[in-house]
Amino acid sequence: NAGVTQTPKFRILKIGQSMTLQCAQDMNHNYMYWYRQDPGMGLKLIYYSVGAGITDKGEVPNGYNVSRSTTEDFPLRLELAAPSQTSVYFCASSYSMGSRELFFGEGSRLTVL
Amino acid sequence: DQQVKQNSPSLSVQEGRISILNCDYTNSMFDYFLWYKKYPAEGPTFLISISSIKDKNEDGRFTVFLNKSAKHLSLHIVPSQPGDSAVYFCAASPQGGSEKLVFGKGTKLTVNP
């Protein structure tokens, strides 16, 4: 089992560019999440999904979009990248919304210059 | 406004001794608490949790203590091993599920041989 797989692991963007961070899980989890972690800070929830076709905003959704067309995949789209989006992004999944034990991917480090 | 606070950014301990990591919270609605461990260049992994109806939960070398009146929890690692060197995140959530999970900033534990 690969668990939660994120790509790319590293990316440098110029201001105003757009990109998609990919996330896939093979554990058949319905619930998936995107977090960002800024240096010296805790993880902040960007978006989450309770199943295919259903997504909702977390604490810091501005500047991002998500979609969930399948159970396995939960891509995060950055539109018009800004330096404030420089961060490490973690995708996670859980088998239920009531389970607060999340399975995380290895992270994607994004730098916006 | 930080609802989950880990006031010690770092902690250094000798191998074989006890490591105590502390966490304070402000939201009295939190009913479930977790510790995650994170190695460099990896995603966080779930370590141990405790429900608010308990004051202690033990799993091998790891024990979490909860003091609800003080809104304080701690993670004890006994005996500490060099492989325990990592960043430890405290997390908490109220009833309602994992989308409400709040993370602390983390404490970097170094266990010296």
Boltz contact constraints between the chains, C-beta under 6 A:
constraints:
  - contact:
      token1: [A, 41]
      token2: [B, 105]
      max_distance: 6.0
  - contact:
      token1: [A, 42]
      token2: [B, 103]
      max_distance: 6.0
  - contact:
      token1: [A, 42]
      token2: [B, 104]
      max_distance: 6.0
  - contact:
      token1: [A, 42]
      token2: [B, 105]
      max_distance: 6.0
  - contact:
      token1: [A, 43]
      token2: [B, 103]
      max_distance: 6.0
  - contact:
      token1: [A, 48]
      token2: [B, 99]
      max_distance: 6.0
  - contact:
      token1: [A, 90]
      token2: [B, 43]
      max_distance: 6.0
  - contact:
      token1: [A, 94]
      token2: [B, 98]
      max_distance: 6.0
  - contact:
      token1: [A, 97]
      token2: [B, 97]
      max_distance: 6.0
  - contact:
      token1: [A, 97]
      token2: [B, 98]
      max_distance: 6.0
  - contact:
      token1: [A, 98]
      token2: [B, 97]
      max_distance: 6.0
  - contact:
      token1: [A, 100]
      token2: [B, 32]
      max_distance: 6.0
  - contact:
      token1: [A, 100]
      token2: [B, 34]
      max_distance: 6.0
  - contact:
      token1: [A, 100]
      token2: [B, 93]
      max_distance: 6.0
  - contact:
      token1: [A, 100]
      token2: [B, 98]
      max_distance: 6.0
  - contact:
      token1: [A, 100]
      token2: [B, 101]
      max_distance: 6.0
  - contact:
      token1: [A, 101]
      token2: [B, 46]
      max_distance: 6.0
  - contact:
      token1: [A, 104]
      token2: [B, 43]
      max_distance: 6.0
  - contact:
      token1: [A, 104]
      token2: [B, 44]
      max_distance: 6.0
  - contact:
      token1: [A, 105]
      token2: [B, 43]
      max_distance: 6.0
  - contact:
      token1: [A, 106]
      token2: [B, 42]
      max_distance: 6.0
  - contact:
      token1: [A, 106]
      token2: [B, 43]
      max_distance: 6.0
  - contact:
      token1: [A, 107]
      token2: [B, 43]
      max_distance: 6.0
